[in-house]
Amino acid sequence: MVSASRFKARFWAKEDTADYFDCDRAVQPTLPDLKPTTTAISLRLPVAMLEDLKSLPNKRDVPYQSLMKLYLSERIGRERSKKAP
């Protein structure tokens, strides 16, 4: 017996999706749960600071870059609230 997922895979491997979808009637989807886009940057840090940053998330089992983003986000939030009247 062929599983449904294998059947679908074989079917779509042979068929052209353009034969089954009308692109003229396509609707632009809304994707509210998308994560914000990110940009790679280069940041020079003292070796000791980077080692400390890398050791902190090991205790929490999170990647150090995620922890750095969290720290930056918290600090930016504090700075913004200071400037707000």
PyMOL Python script that loads the backbone (N, CA, C, O; Angstrom):
from pymol import cmd

cmd.read_pdbstr("""\
ATOM      1  N   MET A   1       0.840  -1.184   0.000  1.00  0.00           N
ATOM      2  CA  MET A   1       0.000   0.000   0.000  1.00  0.00           C
ATOM      3  C   MET A   1       0.888   1.250   0.000  1.00  0.00           C
ATOM      4  O   MET A   1       1.870   1.307   0.739  1.00  0.00           O
ATOM      5  N   VAL A   2       0.554   2.240  -0.813  1.00  0.00           N
ATOM      6  CA  VAL A   2       1.320   3.470  -0.943  1.00  0.00           C
ATOM      7  C   VAL A   2       0.733   4.516   0.006  1.00  0.00           C
ATOM      8  O   VAL A   2      -0.472   4.765  -0.001  1.00  0.00           O
ATOM      9  N   SER A   3       1.594   5.121   0.819  1.00  0.00           N
ATOM     10  CA  SER A   3       1.105   6.151   1.746  1.00  0.00           C
ATOM     11  C   SER A   3       0.681   7.389   0.959  1.00  0.00           C
ATOM     12  O   SER A   3       1.117   7.609  -0.170  1.00  0.00           O
ATOM     13  N   ALA A   4      -0.172   8.184   1.582  1.00  0.00           N
ATOM     14  CA  ALA A   4      -0.691   9.382   0.921  1.00  0.00           C
ATOM     15  C   ALA A   4       0.443  10.344   0.562  1.00  0.00           C
ATOM     16  O   ALA A   4       0.432  10.936  -0.517  1.00  0.00           O
ATOM     17  N   SER A   5       1.416  10.504   1.454  1.00  0.00           N
ATOM     18  CA  SER A   5       2.501  11.446   1.168  1.00  0.00           C
ATOM     19  C   SER A   5       3.375  10.954   0.008  1.00  0.00           C
ATOM     20  O   SER A   5       3.844  11.758  -0.798  1.00  0.00           O
ATOM     21  N   ARG A   6       3.595   9.636  -0.076  1.00  0.00           N
ATOM     22  CA  ARG A   6       4.363   9.104  -1.210  1.00  0.00           C
ATOM     23  C   ARG A   6       3.588   9.253  -2.509  1.00  0.00           C
ATOM     24  O   ARG A   6       4.156   9.566  -3.555  1.00  0.00           O
ATOM     25  N   PHE A   7       2.274   9.022  -2.428  1.00  0.00           N
ATOM     26  CA  PHE A   7       1.434   9.182  -3.614  1.00  0.00           C
ATOM     27  C   PHE A   7       1.502  10.628  -4.108  1.00  0.00           C
ATOM     28  O   PHE A   7       1.662  10.879  -5.303  1.00  0.00           O
ATOM     29  N   LYS A   8       1.377  11.572  -3.174  1.00  0.00           N
ATOM     30  CA  LYS A   8       1.429  12.992  -3.543  1.00  0.00           C
ATOM     31  C   LYS A   8       2.781  13.345  -4.138  1.00  0.00           C
ATOM     32  O   LYS A   8       2.859  14.078  -5.124  1.00  0.00           O
ATOM     33  N   ALA A   9       3.832  12.833  -3.548  1.00  0.00           N
ATOM     34  CA  ALA A   9       5.177  13.136  -4.041  1.00  0.00           C
ATOM     35  C   ALA A   9       5.359  12.622  -5.464  1.00  0.00           C
ATOM     36  O   ALA A   9       5.897  13.319  -6.324  1.00  0.00           O
ATOM     37  N   ARG A  10       4.904  11.395  -5.701  1.00  0.00           N
ATOM     38  CA  ARG A  10       5.022  10.841  -7.058  1.00  0.00           C
ATOM     39  C   ARG A  10       4.158  11.610  -8.049  1.00  0.00           C
ATOM     40  O   ARG A  10       4.574  11.875  -9.177  1.00  0.00           O
ATOM     41  N   PHE A  11       2.949  11.966  -7.616  1.00  0.00           N
ATOM     42  CA  PHE A  11       2.037  12.709  -8.480  1.00  0.00           C
ATOM     43  C   PHE A  11       2.656  14.034  -8.905  1.00  0.00           C
ATOM     44  O   PHE A  11       2.708  14.341 -10.096  1.00  0.00           O
ATOM     45  N   TRP A  12       3.135  14.839  -7.918  1.00  0.00           N
ATOM     46  CA  TRP A  12       3.670  16.152  -8.239  1.00  0.00           C
ATOM     47  C   TRP A  12       5.025  16.088  -8.923  1.00  0.00           C
ATOM     48  O   TRP A  12       5.439  17.061  -9.553  1.00  0.00           O
ATOM     49  N   ALA A  13       5.722  14.969  -8.813  1.00  0.00           N
ATOM     50  CA  ALA A  13       6.983  14.809  -9.538  1.00  0.00           C
ATOM     51  C   ALA A  13       6.727  14.691 -11.036  1.00  0.00           C
ATOM     52  O   ALA A  13       7.577  15.064 -11.845  1.00  0.00           O
ATOM     53  N   LYS A  14       5.565  14.177 -11.405  1.00  0.00           N
ATOM     54  CA  LYS A  14       5.231  13.990 -12.831  1.00  0.00           C
ATOM     55  C   LYS A  14       4.400  15.131 -13.408  1.00  0.00           C
ATOM     56  O   LYS A  14       4.446  15.381 -14.612  1.00  0.00           O
ATOM     57  N   GLU A  15       3.649  15.818 -12.570  1.00  0.00           N
ATOM     58  CA  GLU A  15       2.705  16.827 -13.046  1.00  0.00           C
ATOM     59  C   GLU A  15       3.290  18.233 -12.957  1.00  0.00           C
ATOM     60  O   GLU A  15       4.203  18.494 -12.174  1.00  0.00           O
ATOM     61  N   ASP A  16       2.750  19.124 -13.768  1.00  0.00           N
ATOM     62  CA  ASP A  16       3.128  20.527 -13.745  1.00  0.00           C
ATOM     63  C   ASP A  16       2.078  21.271 -12.924  1.00  0.00           C
ATOM     64  O   ASP A  16       0.891  21.220 -13.247  1.00  0.00           O
ATOM     65  N   THR A  17       2.499  21.955 -11.876  1.00  0.00           N
ATOM     66  CA  THR A  17       1.540  22.645 -11.011  1.00  0.00           C
ATOM     67  C   THR A  17       0.765  23.727 -11.766  1.00  0.00           C
ATOM     68  O   THR A  17      -0.354  24.067 -11.382  1.00  0.00           O
ATOM     69  N   ALA A  18       1.338  24.256 -12.809  1.00  0.00           N
ATOM     70  CA  ALA A  18       0.659  25.295 -13.589  1.00  0.00           C
ATOM     71  C   ALA A  18      -0.640  24.767 -14.206  1.00  0.00           C
ATOM     72  O   ALA A  18      -1.545  25.544 -14.511  1.00  0.00           O
ATOM     73  N   ASP A  19      -0.728  23.462 -14.388  1.00  0.00           N
ATOM     74  CA  ASP A  19      -1.946  22.872 -14.941  1.00  0.00           C
ATOM     75  C   ASP A  19      -3.072  22.826 -13.914  1.00  0.00           C
ATOM     76  O   ASP A  19      -4.228  22.615 -14.280  1.00  0.00           O
ATOM     77  N   TYR A  20      -2.759  23.018 -12.655  1.00  0.00           N
ATOM     78  CA  TYR A  20      -3.744  22.867 -11.582  1.00  0.00           C
ATOM     79  C   TYR A  20      -4.060  24.165 -10.845  1.00  0.00           C
ATOM     80  O   TYR A  20      -5.008  24.208 -10.061  1.00  0.00           O
ATOM     81  N   PHE A  21      -3.291  25.215 -11.079  1.00  0.00           N
ATOM     82  CA  PHE A  21      -3.510  26.476 -10.388  1.00  0.00           C
ATOM     83  C   PHE A  21      -3.671  27.600 -11.388  1.00  0.00           C
ATOM     84  O   PHE A  21      -2.944  27.678 -12.378  1.00  0.00           O
ATOM     85  N   ASP A  22      -4.628  28.467 -11.122  1.00  0.00           N
ATOM     86  CA  ASP A  22      -4.883  29.624 -11.970  1.00  0.00           C
ATOM     87  C   ASP A  22      -4.198  30.835 -11.355  1.00  0.00           C
ATOM     88  O   ASP A  22      -4.710  31.425 -10.405  1.00  0.00           O
ATOM     89  N   CYS A  23      -3.051  31.203 -11.889  1.00  0.00           N
ATOM     90  CA  CYS A  23      -2.270  32.320 -11.335  1.00  0.00           C
ATOM     91  C   CYS A  23      -3.009  33.647 -11.431  1.00  0.00           C
ATOM     92  O   CYS A  23      -2.738  34.555 -10.645  1.00  0.00           O
ATOM     93  N   ASP A  24      -3.944  33.781 -12.383  1.00  0.00           N
ATOM     94  CA  ASP A  24      -4.698  35.021 -12.515  1.00  0.00           C
ATOM     95  C   ASP A  24      -5.647  35.233 -11.340  1.00  0.00           C
ATOM     96  O   ASP A  24      -6.045  36.363 -11.057  1.00  0.00           O
ATOM     97  N   ARG A  25      -6.004  34.162 -10.665  1.00  0.00           N
ATOM     98  CA  ARG A  25      -6.913  34.264  -9.525  1.00  0.00           C
ATOM     99  C   ARG A  25      -6.170  34.155  -8.194  1.00  0.00           C
ATOM    100  O   ARG A  25      -6.797  34.018  -7.144  1.00  0.00           O
ATOM    101  N   ALA A  26      -4.878  34.214  -8.234  1.00  0.00           N
ATOM    102  CA  ALA A  26      -4.077  34.095  -7.008  1.00  0.00           C
ATOM    103  C   ALA A  26      -4.328  35.281  -6.091  1.00  0.00           C
ATOM    104  O   ALA A  26      -4.561  36.398  -6.551  1.00  0.00           O
ATOM    105  N   VAL A  27      -4.279  35.030  -4.809  1.00  0.00           N
ATOM    106  CA  VAL A  27      -4.502  36.048  -3.794  1.00  0.00           C
ATOM    107  C   VAL A  27      -3.212  36.218  -3.004  1.00  0.00           C
ATOM    108  O   VAL A  27      -2.570  35.233  -2.638  1.00  0.00           O
ATOM    109  N   GLN A  28      -2.836  37.449  -2.744  1.00  0.00           N
ATOM    110  CA  GLN A  28      -1.639  37.728  -1.949  1.00  0.00           C
ATOM    111  C   GLN A  28      -1.918  37.313  -0.501  1.00  0.00           C
ATOM    112  O   GLN A  28      -2.851  37.832   0.114  1.00  0.00           O
ATOM    113  N   PRO A  29      -1.139  36.402   0.047  1.00  0.00           N
ATOM    114  CA  PRO A  29      -1.403  35.968   1.425  1.00  0.00           C
ATOM    115  C   PRO A  29      -0.939  37.012   2.439  1.00  0.00           C
ATOM    116  O   PRO A  29      -0.016  37.783   2.177  1.00  0.00           O
ATOM    117  N   THR A  30      -1.586  37.022   3.585  1.00  0.00           N
ATOM    118  CA  THR A  30      -1.106  37.840   4.696  1.00  0.00           C
ATOM    119  C   THR A  30      -0.357  36.899   5.631  1.00  0.00           C
ATOM    120  O   THR A  30      -0.844  35.817   5.958  1.00  0.00           O
ATOM    121  N   LEU A  31       0.804  37.311   6.048  1.00  0.00           N
ATOM    122  CA  LEU A  31       1.651  36.478   6.885  1.00  0.00           C
ATOM    123  C   LEU A  31       2.008  37.253   8.158  1.00  0.00           C
ATOM    124  O   LEU A  31       3.114  37.782   8.270  1.00  0.00           O
ATOM    125  N   PRO A  32       1.089  37.322   9.103  1.00  0.00           N
ATOM    126  CA  PRO A  32       1.303  38.162  10.278  1.00  0.00           C
ATOM    127  C   PRO A  32       2.362  37.634  11.247  1.00  0.00           C
ATOM    128  O   PRO A  32       2.889  38.404  12.049  1.00  0.00           O
ATOM    129  N   ASP A  33       2.679  36.361  11.193  1.00  0.00           N
ATOM    130  CA  ASP A  33       3.602  35.784  12.169  1.00  0.00           C
ATOM    131  C   ASP A  33       5.042  35.695  11.673  1.00  0.00           C
ATOM    132  O   ASP A  33       5.850  34.962  12.242  1.00  0.00           O
ATOM    133  N   LEU A  34       5.366  36.438  10.611  1.00  0.00           N
ATOM    134  CA  LEU A  34       6.737  36.413  10.112  1.00  0.00           C
ATOM    135  C   LEU A  34       7.674  37.102  11.085  1.00  0.00           C
ATOM    136  O   LEU A  34       7.310  38.091  11.721  1.00  0.00           O
ATOM    137  N   LYS A  35       8.877  36.574  11.194  1.00  0.00           N
ATOM    138  CA  LYS A  35       9.886  37.203  12.037  1.00  0.00           C
ATOM    139  C   LYS A  35      10.475  38.399  11.277  1.00  0.00           C
ATOM    140  O   LYS A  35      10.519  38.391  10.047  1.00  0.00           O
ATOM    141  N   PRO A  36      10.918  39.404  11.995  1.00  0.00           N
ATOM    142  CA  PRO A  36      11.538  40.539  11.308  1.00  0.00           C
ATOM    143  C   PRO A  36      12.790  40.088  10.563  1.00  0.00           C
ATOM    144  O   PRO A  36      13.469  39.151  10.983  1.00  0.00           O
ATOM    145  N   THR A  37      13.083  40.745   9.482  1.00  0.00           N
ATOM    146  CA  THR A  37      14.290  40.407   8.733  1.00  0.00           C
ATOM    147  C   THR A  37      15.512  40.849   9.519  1.00  0.00           C
ATOM    148  O   THR A  37      15.447  41.783  10.319  1.00  0.00           O
ATOM    149  N   THR A  38      16.601  40.186   9.289  1.00  0.00           N
ATOM    150  CA  THR A  38      17.841  40.526   9.994  1.00  0.00           C
ATOM    151  C   THR A  38      18.913  40.896   8.985  1.00  0.00           C
ATOM    152  O   THR A  38      18.831  40.550   7.806  1.00  0.00           O
ATOM    153  N   THR A  39      19.911  41.602   9.470  1.00  0.00           N
ATOM    154  CA  THR A  39      21.046  42.000   8.662  1.00  0.00           C
ATOM    155  C   THR A  39      22.322  41.592   9.380  1.00  0.00           C
ATOM    156  O   THR A  39      22.462  41.805  10.584  1.00  0.00           O
ATOM    157  N   ALA A  40      23.236  41.014   8.648  1.00  0.00           N
ATOM    158  CA  ALA A  40      24.523  40.635   9.228  1.00  0.00           C
ATOM    159  C   ALA A  40      25.385  41.888   9.381  1.00  0.00           C
ATOM    160  O   ALA A  40      25.444  42.730   8.484  1.00  0.00           O
ATOM    161  N   ILE A  41      26.048  41.997  10.523  1.00  0.00           N
ATOM    162  CA  ILE A  41      26.961  43.107  10.757  1.00  0.00           C
ATOM    163  C   ILE A  41      28.291  42.547  11.244  1.00  0.00           C
ATOM    164  O   ILE A  41      28.384  41.395  11.669  1.00  0.00           O
ATOM    165  N   SER A  42      29.302  43.379  11.174  1.00  0.00           N
ATOM    166  CA  SER A  42      30.596  43.019  11.717  1.00  0.00           C
ATOM    167  C   SER A  42      30.809  43.874  12.957  1.00  0.00           C
ATOM    168  O   SER A  42      30.650  45.094  12.909  1.00  0.00           O
ATOM    169  N   LEU A  43      31.165  43.240  14.060  1.00  0.00           N
ATOM    170  CA  LEU A  43      31.324  43.947  15.316  1.00  0.00           C
ATOM    171  C   LEU A  43      32.612  43.499  15.976  1.00  0.00           C
ATOM    172  O   LEU A  43      32.807  42.310  16.226  1.00  0.00           O
ATOM    173  N   ARG A  44      33.479  44.436  16.254  1.00  0.00           N
ATOM    174  CA  ARG A  44      34.755  44.100  16.897  1.00  0.00           C
ATOM    175  C   ARG A  44      34.591  44.240  18.407  1.00  0.00           C
ATOM    176  O   ARG A  44      34.172  45.284  18.908  1.00  0.00           O
ATOM    177  N   LEU A  45      34.928  43.173  19.116  1.00  0.00           N
ATOM    178  CA  LEU A  45      34.843  43.153  20.576  1.00  0.00           C
ATOM    179  C   LEU A  45      36.161  42.685  21.155  1.00  0.00           C
ATOM    180  O   LEU A  45      36.882  41.916  20.518  1.00  0.00           O
ATOM    181  N   PRO A  46      36.483  43.137  22.353  1.00  0.00           N
ATOM    182  CA  PRO A  46      37.662  42.577  23.015  1.00  0.00           C
ATOM    183  C   PRO A  46      37.461  41.065  23.211  1.00  0.00           C
ATOM    184  O   PRO A  46      36.347  40.607  23.464  1.00  0.00           O
ATOM    185  N   VAL A  47      38.541  40.311  23.093  1.00  0.00           N
ATOM    186  CA  VAL A  47      38.466  38.847  23.192  1.00  0.00           C
ATOM    187  C   VAL A  47      37.807  38.428  24.497  1.00  0.00           C
ATOM    188  O   VAL A  47      36.949  37.546  24.498  1.00  0.00           O
ATOM    189  N   ALA A  48      38.189  39.040  25.598  1.00  0.00           N
ATOM    190  CA  ALA A  48      37.632  38.667  26.909  1.00  0.00           C
ATOM    191  C   ALA A  48      36.125  38.888  26.958  1.00  0.00           C
ATOM    192  O   ALA A  48      35.396  38.075  27.525  1.00  0.00           O
ATOM    193  N   MET A  49      35.654  39.989  26.363  1.00  0.00           N
ATOM    194  CA  MET A  49      34.222  40.265  26.357  1.00  0.00           C
ATOM    195  C   MET A  49      33.476  39.209  25.550  1.00  0.00           C
ATOM    196  O   MET A  49      32.420  38.734  25.966  1.00  0.00           O
ATOM    197  N   LEU A  50      34.022  38.846  24.404  1.00  0.00           N
ATOM    198  CA  LEU A  50      33.386  37.828  23.575  1.00  0.00           C
ATOM    199  C   LEU A  50      33.354  36.482  24.299  1.00  0.00           C
ATOM    200  O   LEU A  50      32.351  35.771  24.237  1.00  0.00           O
ATOM    201  N   GLU A  51      34.433  36.130  24.976  1.00  0.00           N
ATOM    202  CA  GLU A  51      34.460  34.881  25.737  1.00  0.00           C
ATOM    203  C   GLU A  51      33.400  34.890  26.838  1.00  0.00           C
ATOM    204  O   GLU A  51      32.723  33.889  27.068  1.00  0.00           O
ATOM    205  N   ASP A  52      33.265  36.038  27.518  1.00  0.00           N
ATOM    206  CA  ASP A  52      32.220  36.150  28.543  1.00  0.00           C
ATOM    207  C   ASP A  52      30.834  36.008  27.933  1.00  0.00           C
ATOM    208  O   ASP A  52      29.977  35.309  28.473  1.00  0.00           O
ATOM    209  N   LEU A  53      30.619  36.676  26.803  1.00  0.00           N
ATOM    210  CA  LEU A  53      29.320  36.576  26.135  1.00  0.00           C
ATOM    211  C   LEU A  53      29.007  35.142  25.729  1.00  0.00           C
ATOM    212  O   LEU A  53      27.866  34.694  25.840  1.00  0.00           O
ATOM    213  N   LYS A  54      30.009  34.434  25.263  1.00  0.00           N
ATOM    214  CA  LYS A  54      29.790  33.046  24.835  1.00  0.00           C
ATOM    215  C   LYS A  54      29.570  32.107  26.008  1.00  0.00           C
ATOM    216  O   LYS A  54      28.887  31.094  25.861  1.00  0.00           O
ATOM    217  N   SER A  55      30.131  32.420  27.171  1.00  0.00           N
ATOM    218  CA  SER A  55      29.959  31.533  28.325  1.00  0.00           C
ATOM    219  C   SER A  55      28.598  31.737  28.998  1.00  0.00           C
ATOM    220  O   SER A  55      28.050  30.787  29.557  1.00  0.00           O
ATOM    221  N   LEU A  56      28.046  32.939  28.959  1.00  0.00           N
ATOM    222  CA  LEU A  56      26.765  33.210  29.605  1.00  0.00           C
ATOM    223  C   LEU A  56      25.616  32.373  29.034  1.00  0.00           C
ATOM    224  O   LEU A  56      24.881  31.756  29.805  1.00  0.00           O
ATOM    225  N   PRO A  57      25.442  32.331  27.737  1.00  0.00           N
ATOM    226  CA  PRO A  57      24.306  31.564  27.225  1.00  0.00           C
ATOM    227  C   PRO A  57      24.461  30.056  27.416  1.00  0.00           C
ATOM    228  O   PRO A  57      23.461  29.337  27.412  1.00  0.00           O
ATOM    229  N   ASN A  58      25.684  29.562  27.582  1.00  0.00           N
ATOM    230  CA  ASN A  58      25.855  28.124  27.826  1.00  0.00           C
ATOM    231  C   ASN A  58      25.102  27.705  29.077  1.00  0.00           C
ATOM    232  O   ASN A  58      24.553  26.604  29.138  1.00  0.00           O
ATOM    233  N   LYS A  59      25.076  28.581  30.078  1.00  0.00           N
ATOM    234  CA  LYS A  59      24.354  28.287  31.315  1.00  0.00           C
ATOM    235  C   LYS A  59      22.850  28.271  31.092  1.00  0.00           C
ATOM    236  O   LYS A  59      22.117  27.594  31.813  1.00  0.00           O
ATOM    237  N   ARG A  60      22.391  29.021  30.091  1.00  0.00           N
ATOM    238  CA  ARG A  60      20.949  29.119  29.798  1.00  0.00           C
ATOM    239  C   ARG A  60      20.531  28.270  28.602  1.00  0.00           C
ATOM    240  O   ARG A  60      19.344  28.181  28.286  1.00  0.00           O
ATOM    241  N   ASP A  61      21.501  27.649  27.938  1.00  0.00           N
ATOM    242  CA  ASP A  61      21.245  26.796  26.774  1.00  0.00           C
ATOM    243  C   ASP A  61      20.587  27.567  25.623  1.00  0.00           C
ATOM    244  O   ASP A  61      19.622  27.105  25.015  1.00  0.00           O
ATOM    245  N   VAL A  62      21.138  28.756  25.342  1.00  0.00           N
ATOM    246  CA  VAL A  62      20.697  29.545  24.190  1.00  0.00           C
ATOM    247  C   VAL A  62      21.937  29.974  23.413  1.00  0.00           C
ATOM    248  O   VAL A  62      23.011  30.089  24.004  1.00  0.00           O
ATOM    249  N   PRO A  63      21.824  30.212  22.118  1.00  0.00           N
ATOM    250  CA  PRO A  63      22.975  30.696  21.345  1.00  0.00           C
ATOM    251  C   PRO A  63      23.407  32.088  21.824  1.00  0.00           C
ATOM    252  O   PRO A  63      22.569  32.914  22.187  1.00  0.00           O
ATOM    253  N   TYR A  64      24.699  32.336  21.823  1.00  0.00           N
ATOM    254  CA  TYR A  64      25.189  33.618  22.349  1.00  0.00           C
ATOM    255  C   TYR A  64      24.695  34.800  21.520  1.00  0.00           C
ATOM    256  O   TYR A  64      24.483  35.883  22.065  1.00  0.00           O
ATOM    257  N   GLN A  65      24.511  34.614  20.224  1.00  0.00           N
ATOM    258  CA  GLN A  65      24.022  35.738  19.420  1.00  0.00           C
ATOM    259  C   GLN A  65      22.586  36.095  19.800  1.00  0.00           C
ATOM    260  O   GLN A  65      22.212  37.268  19.787  1.00  0.00           O
ATOM    261  N   SER A  66      21.797  35.104  20.131  1.00  0.00           N
ATOM    262  CA  SER A  66      20.422  35.380  20.589  1.00  0.00           C
ATOM    263  C   SER A  66      20.443  36.149  21.896  1.00  0.00           C
ATOM    264  O   SER A  66      19.654  37.072  22.096  1.00  0.00           O
ATOM    265  N   LEU A  67      21.349  35.764  22.785  1.00  0.00           N
ATOM    266  CA  LEU A  67      21.466  36.472  24.052  1.00  0.00           C
ATOM    267  C   LEU A  67      21.935  37.914  23.829  1.00  0.00           C
ATOM    268  O   LEU A  67      21.450  38.835  24.486  1.00  0.00           O
ATOM    269  N   MET A  68      22.870  38.105  22.908  1.00  0.00           N
ATOM    270  CA  MET A  68      23.335  39.465  22.596  1.00  0.00           C
ATOM    271  C   MET A  68      22.174  40.316  22.073  1.00  0.00           C
ATOM    272  O   MET A  68      22.040  41.479  22.454  1.00  0.00           O
ATOM    273  N   LYS A  69      21.340  39.745  21.208  1.00  0.00           N
ATOM    274  CA  LYS A  69      20.193  40.490  20.682  1.00  0.00           C
ATOM    275  C   LYS A  69      19.226  40.853  21.795  1.00  0.00           C
ATOM    276  O   LYS A  69      18.660  41.946  21.804  1.00  0.00           O
ATOM    277  N   LEU A  70      19.039  39.930  22.738  1.00  0.00           N
ATOM    278  CA  LEU A  70      18.165  40.207  23.869  1.00  0.00           C
ATOM    279  C   LEU A  70      18.718  41.356  24.709  1.00  0.00           C
ATOM    280  O   LEU A  70      17.978  42.270  25.074  1.00  0.00           O
ATOM    281  N   TYR A  71      20.016  41.313  25.017  1.00  0.00           N
ATOM    282  CA  TYR A  71      20.645  42.391  25.785  1.00  0.00           C
ATOM    283  C   TYR A  71      20.504  43.732  25.062  1.00  0.00           C
ATOM    284  O   TYR A  71      20.156  44.740  25.677  1.00  0.00           O
ATOM    285  N   LEU A  72      20.775  43.739  23.763  1.00  0.00           N
ATOM    286  CA  LEU A  72      20.668  44.984  22.998  1.00  0.00           C
ATOM    287  C   LEU A  72      19.234  45.501  22.980  1.00  0.00           C
ATOM    288  O   LEU A  72      18.999  46.700  23.135  1.00  0.00           O
ATOM    289  N   SER A  73      18.291  44.607  22.792  1.00  0.00           N
ATOM    290  CA  SER A  73      16.888  45.001  22.750  1.00  0.00           C
ATOM    291  C   SER A  73      16.446  45.621  24.074  1.00  0.00           C
ATOM    292  O   SER A  73      15.753  46.638  24.094  1.00  0.00           O
ATOM    293  N   GLU A  74      16.859  44.992  25.187  1.00  0.00           N
ATOM    294  CA  GLU A  74      16.502  45.528  26.503  1.00  0.00           C
ATOM    295  C   GLU A  74      17.105  46.915  26.711  1.00  0.00           C
ATOM    296  O   GLU A  74      16.437  47.820  27.211  1.00  0.00           O
ATOM    297  N   ARG A  75      18.353  47.074  26.331  1.00  0.00           N
ATOM    298  CA  ARG A  75      19.021  48.367  26.520  1.00  0.00           C
ATOM    299  C   ARG A  75      18.413  49.445  25.630  1.00  0.00           C
ATOM    300  O   ARG A  75      18.229  50.582  26.062  1.00  0.00           O
ATOM    301  N   ILE A  76      18.105  49.090  24.400  1.00  0.00           N
ATOM    302  CA  ILE A  76      17.468  50.059  23.494  1.00  0.00           C
ATOM    303  C   ILE A  76      16.124  50.488  24.059  1.00  0.00           C
ATOM    304  O   ILE A  76      15.775  51.667  24.002  1.00  0.00           O
ATOM    305  N   GLY A  77      15.371  49.549  24.601  1.00  0.00           N
ATOM    306  CA  GLY A  77      14.091  49.876  25.218  1.00  0.00           C
ATOM    307  C   GLY A  77      14.239  50.842  26.379  1.00  0.00           C
ATOM    308  O   GLY A  77      13.441  51.769  26.519  1.00  0.00           O
ATOM    309  N   ARG A  78      15.264  50.634  27.226  1.00  0.00           N
ATOM    310  CA  ARG A  78      15.508  51.541  28.350  1.00  0.00           C
ATOM    311  C   ARG A  78      15.884  52.936  27.848  1.00  0.00           C
ATOM    312  O   ARG A  78      15.413  53.944  28.374  1.00  0.00           O
ATOM    313  N   GLU A  79      16.742  52.980  26.818  1.00  0.00           N
ATOM    314  CA  GLU A  79      17.159  54.286  26.278  1.00  0.00           C
ATOM    315  C   GLU A  79      15.974  55.022  25.658  1.00  0.00           C
ATOM    316  O   GLU A  79      15.847  56.236  25.819  1.00  0.00           O
ATOM    317  N   ARG A  80      15.120  54.311  24.961  1.00  0.00           N
ATOM    318  CA  ARG A  80      13.946  54.959  24.351  1.00  0.00           C
ATOM    319  C   ARG A  80      13.008  55.511  25.421  1.00  0.00           C
ATOM    320  O   ARG A  80      12.454  56.600  25.272  1.00  0.00           O
ATOM    321  N   SER A  81      12.838  54.757  26.489  1.00  0.00           N
ATOM    322  CA  SER A  81      11.918  55.230  27.539  1.00  0.00           C
ATOM    323  C   SER A  81      12.475  56.435  28.273  1.00  0.00           C
ATOM    324  O   SER A  81      11.704  57.248  28.782  1.00  0.00           O
ATOM    325  N   LYS A  82      13.791  56.576  28.344  1.00  0.00           N
ATOM    326  CA  LYS A  82      14.398  57.769  28.960  1.00  0.00           C
ATOM    327  C   LYS A  82      14.134  59.010  28.133  1.00  0.00           C
ATOM    328  O   LYS A  82      13.897  60.081  28.691  1.00  0.00           O
ATOM    329  N   LYS A  83      14.169  58.888  26.806  1.00  0.00           N
ATOM    330  CA  LYS A  83      14.009  60.036  25.920  1.00  0.00           C
ATOM    331  C   LYS A  83      12.550  60.438  25.739  1.00  0.00           C
ATOM    332  O   LYS A  83      12.254  61.565  25.340  1.00  0.00           O
ATOM    333  N   ALA A  84      11.639  59.510  26.035  1.00  0.00           N
ATOM    334  CA  ALA A  84      10.219  59.829  25.850  1.00  0.00           C
ATOM    335  C   ALA A  84       9.769  60.821  26.911  1.00  0.00           C
ATOM    336  O   ALA A  84      10.118  60.667  28.081  1.00  0.00           O
ATOM    337  N   PRO A  85       8.988  61.856  26.519  1.00  0.00           N
ATOM    338  CA  PRO A  85       8.523  62.866  27.483  1.00  0.00           C
ATOM    339  C   PRO A  85       7.500  62.301  28.450  1.00  0.00           C
ATOM    340  O   PRO A  85       7.011  63.020  29.322  1.00  0.00           O
TER     341      PRO A  85
END
""", "prot")
cmd.dss("prot")
cmd.show_as("cartoon", "prot")
cmd.util.cbc("prot")
cmd.orient("prot")
